[in-house]
Amino acid sequence: MLNQLSYRIKTPIALVLVILIATASVTVLLVWRGYEDTRQGFVAQVSSLGRVLSRTLRPALLHDDIWQAYETLKSPLESGETPGRDFVLLDRYGLVFAASNPRTFPVQSRLAMTPPGAPPTRSGGHQAVYTDEHFIYVHTPVLAEDDAVLGSLVQRYDASLLKPRLAEIAQGILLASLPVLLLLLPLGWLAGKRLTEPLSHLAECLGRVGREAPETIRCDFPAGKDEVSQLAHRFHEMLAELRSKQALEKHLAQSDRLAALGRLSAGIAHEVNNPLGGMLNTISNRRRAGELDLRTEKTLSLIERGLTQIRATVSALLVEARLESHALAPADIEDVRTLVATDARTKHLKVEWTNGLAESLPLPSAQVRQILLNLLLNAVHASPKGGQVSVVVRPDANRVVLTVDNAGPAIPARRREHLFEPYFGEGEGHGLGLWVTYQLVQQMNGSIDVESVPEHTRFSVSLPLSDETHAS
């Protein structure tokens, strides 16, 4: 039964039991000690009375005066003494000479109440105290002037005479210990719970291992050198090892996907770049063939930028690829707006567009366009029909910030953990778009952040302006 209880219950119960046992033991000890002190005081008092009476009874024994002896024995009892007391005077032969209760102890009878080991009646006798189950006996020799034993005085007291005093002592001690007990019991219970709190917290934390990700488990323990603190230290070490193990597994899995993607992208690049090169050469040849009207030139420019964009995307799949393109111009941002307009109209989306570029900036246009296009297409895809998408391109002294907002559902927590990993898409898509975006941002030494709550998701890309970035 006890094995089924938590230590949060067993430990306080154990402390409460210890307090109860200790209090009961101390109470019994104090009652016994009080009883012994009362008994010893009682014995000392009646012993003193016996010595006084023995000296008073000496003349009665010397003159063989039974009446005088009887009067002397009755005198203490006539002063209001309680019943349960008997005084008997024995002669030198151990026969009753006189008694306070003659009917119980007749003259010249042998005293049957004397327990074994009664004091000697010869010269040199000493006072002695004896007890049995019911009585306390005090034997006091009656001595002559030369210390010869004339007889002995036997005082018999009923042991029940001490019971009222014992009850009084017990009651006083119980009344004194009860407030202490009422104070110690809740303190013991609280102390037991306090002692087991770190152990219970450790058990709770251990129970979370395997059900929750190690990086989400946060358990704080008080510093110390006791056993629970040592267990807590080992627990934190175990969590650290589990986190390292999961990080290594994640890294290995990502490496495997990257290796597979590398082999795939190499084949794609080879197969796609050849026809792309041919189409770009065709556009170049058409331009050299003669003058073009404005509409044709605009169309060819748009097609050329689109084909260049495709080549940049294919090259981005090769993570280490270094692309050369012209500096980012305001027209490049507007091209993205043109490319995504059809998809936005299909879903009846309102696109708020803020292009803060007023001049060319030292950033590779193909990569920036691809980043913005990927984020914008994802936003259009995630937005509900009739919703709104917001795009802001904002340059400052040393960087360009691209911000894309949509009013779609929040990205699930599990998805956010692997948001920029290839082939981890959920629902439609293959997960390559954001991975390509992430690779492009990394190539330009930039950063990308995601904020996602219900009905609002924002992707923010910060790209630094530098010669090194431009060269990338």
C-alpha positions as CSV (number, residue, x, y, z in Angstrom):
1,M,0.0,0.0,0.0
2,L,2.7,2.5,1.0
3,N,4.6,1.7,-2.2
4,Q,1.7,3.1,-4.2
5,L,2.0,6.5,-2.5
6,S,4.2,9.3,-3.7
7,Y,7.1,10.5,-1.6
8,R,5.3,13.8,-1.4
9,I,2.8,12.0,0.8
10,K,5.0,9.3,2.4
11,T,7.7,11.7,3.7
12,P,5.3,14.1,5.4
13,I,3.4,11.2,6.9
14,A,6.7,9.7,8.2
15,L,7.7,13.0,9.8
16,V,4.2,13.4,11.4
17,L,4.5,9.9,12.8
18,V,8.0,10.6,14.2
19,I,6.7,13.7,15.8
20,L,3.7,11.8,17.3
21,I,6.0,9.0,18.6
22,A,8.5,11.4,20.0
23,T,5.9,13.5,21.7
24,A,4.2,10.5,23.2
25,S,7.6,9.1,24.4
26,V,8.5,12.4,26.0
27,T,5.1,12.7,27.6
28,V,5.3,9.2,29.0
29,L,8.8,9.8,30.3
30,L,7.7,13.1,31.9
31,V,4.7,11.4,33.5
32,W,6.8,8.5,34.8
33,R,9.4,10.9,36.1
34,G,6.8,13.1,37.8
35,Y,5.3,10.0,39.4
36,E,8.7,8.8,40.7
37,D,9.4,12.3,42.1
38,T,5.9,12.3,43.8
39,R,6.5,8.8,45.1
40,Q,9.9,9.6,46.5
41,G,8.5,12.7,48.1
42,F,5.7,10.7,49.6
43,V,8.2,8.0,50.9
44,A,10.4,10.7,52.4
45,Q,7.5,12.3,54.1
46,V,6.1,9.1,55.6
47,S,9.7,8.0,56.5
48,S,10.1,11.2,58.5
49,L,6.8,10.5,60.2
50,G,7.9,7.0,61.0
51,R,11.1,8.2,62.7
52,V,9.1,10.7,64.8
53,L,6.5,8.1,65.8
54,S,9.2,5.5,66.7
55,R,10.7,7.9,69.2
56,T,7.3,8.7,70.6
57,L,6.4,5.0,70.9
58,R,9.6,4.1,72.9
59,P,8.1,4.8,76.3
60,A,5.0,2.8,75.6
61,L,7.1,-0.3,74.7
62,L,9.4,0.3,77.7
63,H,6.4,0.5,80.1
64,D,4.3,-2.1,78.2
65,D,1.6,0.5,77.8
66,I,-0.7,-0.6,75.0
67,W,-3.2,2.2,75.4
68,Q,-0.5,4.8,75.1
69,A,0.8,3.1,72.0
70,Y,-2.7,3.0,70.5
71,E,-3.2,6.7,71.2
72,T,0.1,7.5,69.6
73,L,-0.7,5.5,66.5
74,K,-4.1,7.1,66.1
75,S,-3.0,10.6,66.5
76,P,-1.7,11.1,62.9
77,L,-4.9,9.6,61.5
78,E,-7.3,11.7,63.5
79,S,-5.9,14.9,61.9
80,G,-7.9,14.4,58.7
81,E,-5.7,11.8,57.0
82,T,-7.3,9.9,54.1
83,P,-8.1,6.2,54.4
84,G,-5.7,3.6,53.2
85,R,-3.2,4.1,56.0
86,D,-2.4,1.6,58.7
87,F,0.1,1.9,61.5
88,V,1.2,-1.3,63.4
89,L,3.6,-1.4,66.4
90,L,5.5,-4.8,66.8
91,D,7.3,-5.9,69.8
92,R,10.8,-7.4,69.7
93,Y,9.3,-10.8,68.9
94,G,7.4,-9.6,65.8
95,L,4.0,-9.8,67.5
96,V,1.5,-7.0,67.3
97,F,1.8,-4.7,70.3
98,A,-0.7,-2.1,69.2
99,A,-2.3,-1.0,65.9
100,S,-4.3,1.9,64.5
101,N,-6.9,-0.6,63.3
102,P,-7.2,-3.3,66.1
103,R,-9.9,-5.3,64.3
104,T,-7.6,-5.9,61.3
105,F,-4.5,-6.4,63.4
106,P,-5.3,-7.9,66.8
107,V,-2.9,-7.6,69.7
108,Q,-0.4,-10.5,70.1
109,S,-1.1,-11.7,66.5
110,R,1.7,-12.2,64.0
111,L,1.7,-9.6,61.3
112,A,0.9,-11.4,58.0
113,M,1.3,-8.3,55.9
114,T,5.1,-8.0,56.5
115,P,6.7,-8.8,53.1
116,P,9.8,-11.0,52.8
117,G,12.9,-9.1,53.7
118,A,11.4,-7.1,56.6
119,P,13.9,-5.2,58.6
120,P,15.7,-7.1,61.4
121,T,14.5,-6.7,65.0
122,R,17.9,-7.1,66.6
123,S,20.2,-4.3,67.7
124,G,21.3,-1.9,64.9
125,G,18.2,-2.1,62.8
126,H,17.6,0.6,60.2
127,Q,14.5,2.1,58.5
128,A,13.6,0.4,55.3
129,V,10.9,0.8,52.5
130,Y,9.2,-2.1,50.7
131,T,6.5,-2.3,48.1
132,D,4.3,-4.9,46.5
133,E,1.5,-4.7,44.0
134,H,-0.9,-2.8,46.2
135,F,0.9,-1.3,49.2
136,I,4.0,0.7,50.3
137,Y,5.5,-0.5,53.6
138,V,7.8,1.6,55.8
139,H,9.6,-0.3,58.6
140,T,11.1,1.9,61.3
141,P,12.9,0.2,64.3
142,V,12.0,1.5,67.8
143,L,15.3,1.8,69.6
144,A,16.2,2.1,73.3
145,E,18.8,4.6,74.6
146,D,21.6,2.1,74.0
147,D,20.3,1.4,70.4
148,A,18.8,-2.0,71.4
149,V,15.8,-2.9,69.3
150,L,12.6,-2.6,71.4
151,G,10.3,-3.3,68.4
152,S,9.4,-1.9,65.1
153,L,6.8,0.4,63.6
154,V,5.2,-0.7,60.3
155,Q,3.4,1.9,58.2
156,R,1.3,0.5,55.4
157,Y,-0.1,2.8,52.7
158,D,-2.4,1.9,49.8
159,A,-0.6,2.6,46.5
160,S,-3.8,4.1,45.2
161,L,-3.1,7.2,47.4
162,L,-0.7,8.3,44.7
163,K,-3.2,7.9,41.8
164,P,-4.8,11.4,42.1
165,R,-1.3,13.0,42.0
166,L,-0.4,10.8,39.0
167,A,-3.5,11.9,37.2
168,E,-2.8,15.6,38.0
169,I,0.7,15.3,36.7
170,A,-0.4,13.5,33.5
171,Q,-3.1,16.1,32.9
172,G,-0.7,19.0,33.3
173,I,1.9,17.4,31.0
174,L,-0.7,16.6,28.4
175,L,-2.1,20.1,28.5
176,A,1.4,21.5,28.1
177,S,2.4,19.2,25.2
178,L,-0.8,19.6,23.2
179,P,-0.1,23.1,21.9
180,V,3.5,22.0,21.0
181,L,2.0,19.0,19.2
182,L,-0.5,21.2,17.3
183,L,2.4,23.4,16.2
184,L,4.8,20.6,15.3
185,L,2.4,18.5,13.3
186,P,1.7,21.1,10.5
187,L,5.4,22.2,10.6
188,G,6.4,18.6,10.1
189,W,4.0,18.1,7.2
190,L,5.2,21.3,5.5
191,A,8.8,20.4,6.1
192,G,8.2,16.9,4.6
193,K,6.6,18.4,1.5
194,R,9.4,21.0,1.2
195,L,12.0,18.3,1.4
196,T,10.4,16.2,-1.4
197,E,9.6,19.1,-3.8
198,P,12.9,18.8,-5.6
199,L,12.6,15.1,-5.9
200,S,9.0,15.4,-7.2
201,H,10.1,18.1,-9.6
202,L,12.9,15.8,-10.9
203,A,10.5,12.9,-11.4
204,E,8.1,15.3,-13.3
205,C,11.0,16.4,-15.5
206,L,12.1,12.9,-16.2
207,G,8.6,12.0,-17.2
208,R,8.7,14.7,-19.8
209,V,11.8,13.1,-21.5
210,G,10.7,11.2,-24.5
211,R,7.3,13.0,-24.7
212,E,8.7,16.5,-25.4
213,A,11.7,17.7,-27.3
214,P,14.8,18.1,-25.1
215,E,15.3,21.7,-26.0
216,T,11.8,22.6,-24.7
217,I,12.4,21.0,-21.3
218,R,13.4,23.6,-18.7
219,C,13.8,22.4,-15.1
220,D,15.4,24.5,-12.4
221,F,16.8,23.0,-9.2
222,P,18.3,24.7,-6.1
223,A,22.0,24.5,-6.0
224,G,23.6,22.2,-3.5
225,K,25.7,19.1,-2.9
226,D,23.0,16.7,-1.6
227,E,21.8,13.6,-3.5
228,V,18.9,15.4,-5.2
229,S,21.2,18.1,-6.5
230,Q,23.6,15.5,-7.8
231,L,20.7,13.7,-9.6
232,A,19.6,17.1,-11.0
233,H,23.1,17.7,-12.3
234,R,23.1,14.3,-14.0
235,F,19.7,15.1,-15.5
236,H,20.9,18.3,-17.0
237,E,23.9,16.4,-18.5
238,M,21.5,13.8,-19.9
239,L,19.4,16.6,-21.5
240,A,22.5,18.2,-23.0
241,E,23.5,14.9,-24.5
242,L,20.1,14.3,-25.9
243,R,20.0,17.8,-27.4
244,S,23.5,17.1,-29.0
245,K,22.3,13.8,-30.3
246,Q,19.1,15.3,-31.9
247,A,21.1,18.1,-33.4
248,L,23.6,15.6,-34.8
249,E,20.7,13.5,-36.2
250,K,19.1,16.6,-37.7
251,H,22.4,17.6,-39.2
252,L,23.0,14.2,-40.7
253,A,19.4,14.1,-42.1
254,Q,19.9,17.5,-43.6
255,S,23.2,16.5,-45.0
256,D,21.7,13.5,-46.6
257,R,18.9,15.6,-48.2
258,L,21.5,18.2,-49.3
259,A,23.6,15.4,-50.9
260,A,20.6,14.1,-52.8
261,L,19.6,17.6,-53.8
262,G,23.1,18.3,-55.0
263,R,23.0,15.3,-57.3
264,L,19.5,16.3,-58.5
265,S,20.3,19.9,-59.0
266,A,23.5,19.2,-60.9
267,G,21.4,17.2,-63.4
268,I,18.8,19.9,-63.6
269,A,21.3,22.6,-64.1
270,H,22.9,20.7,-67.0
271,E,19.5,20.0,-68.6
272,V,18.0,23.4,-68.2
273,N,20.9,25.7,-68.8
274,N,21.5,24.4,-72.3
275,P,18.1,25.4,-73.7
276,L,18.2,28.6,-71.6
277,G,21.4,29.5,-73.2
278,G,19.9,28.9,-76.6
279,M,16.8,31.1,-75.9
280,L,18.9,33.9,-74.6
281,N,21.2,33.7,-77.7
282,T,18.0,33.9,-79.8
283,I,16.9,37.1,-78.1
284,S,20.4,38.6,-78.5
285,N,20.4,37.7,-82.2
286,R,17.0,39.2,-82.7
287,R,18.2,42.5,-81.2
288,R,21.2,42.5,-83.5
289,A,19.0,41.9,-86.5
290,G,17.6,45.4,-86.5
291,E,15.7,48.1,-84.7
292,L,12.7,46.9,-82.6
293,D,9.6,48.8,-81.7
294,L,9.0,49.8,-78.1
295,R,6.4,47.0,-77.3
296,T,8.6,44.3,-78.8
297,E,11.6,45.6,-77.0
298,K,9.7,45.6,-73.7
299,T,8.4,42.1,-74.3
300,L,11.9,40.8,-75.2
301,S,13.4,42.5,-72.1
302,L,10.7,40.9,-69.9
303,I,11.4,37.5,-71.5
304,E,15.1,37.9,-71.1
305,R,14.8,38.8,-67.4
306,G,12.5,35.8,-66.9
307,L,15.0,33.5,-68.6
308,T,17.8,35.0,-66.5
309,Q,15.7,34.4,-63.4
310,I,15.2,30.8,-64.3
311,R,19.0,30.4,-64.8
312,A,19.5,32.1,-61.4
313,T,17.1,29.7,-59.7
314,V,18.7,26.7,-61.2
315,S,22.1,28.0,-60.2
316,A,20.8,28.7,-56.6
317,L,20.0,25.0,-56.3
318,L,23.8,24.6,-56.5
319,V,24.5,25.9,-53.1
320,E,28.0,27.0,-53.8
321,A,27.1,28.7,-57.1
322,R,28.3,32.3,-57.6
323,L,26.1,34.3,-60.0
324,E,27.0,37.4,-61.8
325,S,24.2,39.9,-62.4
326,H,23.7,43.6,-62.7
327,A,23.1,45.8,-59.7
328,L,19.6,45.8,-58.2
329,A,17.4,48.5,-59.9
330,P,13.9,49.8,-59.1
331,A,12.7,48.1,-62.4
332,D,13.8,44.7,-61.0
333,I,11.4,45.1,-58.1
334,E,8.6,46.1,-60.5
335,D,9.3,43.0,-62.7
336,V,8.4,40.9,-59.6
337,R,5.2,42.8,-59.2
338,T,4.3,42.1,-62.9
339,L,5.2,38.4,-62.6
340,V,2.9,37.8,-59.6
341,A,0.0,40.0,-60.7
342,T,-1.8,37.1,-62.5
343,D,-1.7,34.8,-59.4
344,A,-3.0,37.7,-57.2
345,R,-5.9,38.5,-59.5
346,T,-6.9,34.8,-59.6
347,K,-7.5,34.8,-55.8
348,H,-8.9,38.4,-55.9
349,L,-6.1,39.6,-53.6
350,K,-5.3,43.2,-52.8
351,V,-1.6,43.7,-53.1
352,E,-0.1,46.7,-51.3
353,W,3.2,47.5,-52.9
354,T,5.8,49.8,-51.5
355,N,9.0,50.1,-53.6
356,G,11.4,52.3,-51.7
357,L,14.2,51.9,-54.3
358,A,15.0,55.2,-56.0
359,E,18.3,54.1,-57.6
360,S,20.5,51.1,-58.3
361,L,22.0,49.4,-55.3
362,P,25.1,47.1,-55.0
363,L,23.1,43.9,-54.8
364,P,22.8,41.1,-57.3
365,S,19.5,41.7,-59.0
366,A,18.8,38.1,-60.0
367,Q,19.1,36.8,-56.5
368,V,17.1,39.6,-54.9
369,R,14.3,39.2,-57.4
370,Q,14.2,35.4,-56.8
371,I,14.1,36.0,-53.0
372,L,11.2,38.4,-53.4
373,L,9.4,36.3,-55.9
374,N,9.5,33.2,-53.8
375,L,8.3,35.0,-50.7
376,L,5.5,36.7,-52.6
377,L,4.3,33.5,-54.3
378,N,4.2,31.8,-50.9
379,A,2.2,34.7,-49.5
380,V,-0.3,34.6,-52.4
381,H,-0.6,30.9,-52.0
382,A,-1.2,31.1,-48.2
383,S,-3.7,34.0,-48.3
384,P,-7.4,33.4,-48.3
385,K,-9.5,34.6,-51.3
386,G,-10.2,38.3,-51.2
387,G,-7.4,38.8,-48.7
388,Q,-4.5,41.1,-48.7
389,V,-0.7,40.8,-49.3
390,S,1.7,43.6,-48.3
391,V,5.2,44.0,-49.9
392,V,7.7,46.6,-48.6
393,V,11.2,47.1,-50.1
394,R,13.0,49.6,-47.9
395,P,16.7,50.6,-48.3
396,D,18.7,52.5,-45.7
397,A,22.4,53.4,-45.3
398,N,23.9,49.9,-45.2
399,R,21.2,47.4,-46.0
400,V,17.9,46.6,-47.9
401,V,15.0,45.1,-46.0
402,L,12.4,43.1,-47.9
403,T,9.1,42.5,-45.9
404,V,6.2,40.3,-47.1
405,D,3.0,40.0,-45.1
406,N,-0.1,37.9,-45.6
407,A,-3.3,37.3,-43.7
408,G,-3.2,33.5,-44.0
409,P,-3.2,30.9,-41.2
410,A,-0.3,30.6,-38.8
411,I,2.6,28.3,-39.7
412,P,2.5,25.2,-37.4
413,A,5.2,25.0,-34.8
414,R,6.4,21.7,-36.3
415,R,6.7,23.2,-39.7
416,R,8.6,26.3,-38.4
417,E,11.3,24.0,-37.0
418,H,12.1,22.8,-40.5
419,L,10.9,25.8,-42.5
420,F,14.1,26.3,-44.5
421,E,14.9,22.6,-45.1
422,P,14.4,21.0,-48.6
423,Y,11.7,18.5,-49.1
424,F,9.9,19.2,-45.9
425,G,6.9,20.9,-47.3
426,E,3.4,20.0,-45.9
427,G,0.4,20.0,-48.1
428,E,1.1,21.4,-51.6
429,G,4.6,22.1,-52.7
430,H,7.9,20.4,-52.2
431,G,9.6,22.8,-49.7
432,L,12.3,23.9,-52.2
433,G,11.1,27.5,-52.5
434,L,12.0,28.6,-49.0
435,W,15.2,26.5,-49.0
436,V,16.3,28.2,-52.2
437,T,15.4,31.6,-50.6
438,Y,17.4,30.7,-47.5
439,Q,20.4,29.7,-49.6
440,L,20.3,32.9,-51.6
441,V,20.1,35.0,-48.4
442,Q,23.0,33.1,-46.9
443,Q,25.1,33.7,-50.1
444,M,24.6,37.4,-49.6
445,N,25.5,37.3,-45.9
446,G,21.9,38.4,-45.0
447,S,19.3,37.2,-42.5
448,I,15.7,36.0,-42.7
449,D,13.2,36.1,-39.9
450,V,9.7,34.7,-39.6
451,E,6.8,35.9,-37.4
452,S,3.5,33.9,-37.6
453,V,0.3,34.1,-35.7
454,P,-3.2,33.4,-36.8
455,E,-4.2,35.6,-39.7
456,H,-0.8,37.2,-39.9
457,T,2.5,35.9,-41.2
458,R,5.5,38.1,-42.0
459,F,8.8,37.2,-43.7
460,S,11.6,39.8,-43.2
461,V,14.8,39.6,-45.2
462,S,17.8,41.9,-44.4
463,L,20.5,42.1,-47.1
464,P,23.7,44.1,-46.3
465,L,25.1,46.5,-48.9
466,S,28.8,45.8,-49.4
467,D,31.3,45.2,-52.2
468,E,31.5,41.5,-51.1
469,T,27.8,41.1,-51.3
470,H,27.7,42.6,-54.8
471,A,30.5,40.2,-55.9
472,S,28.4,37.3,-54.7
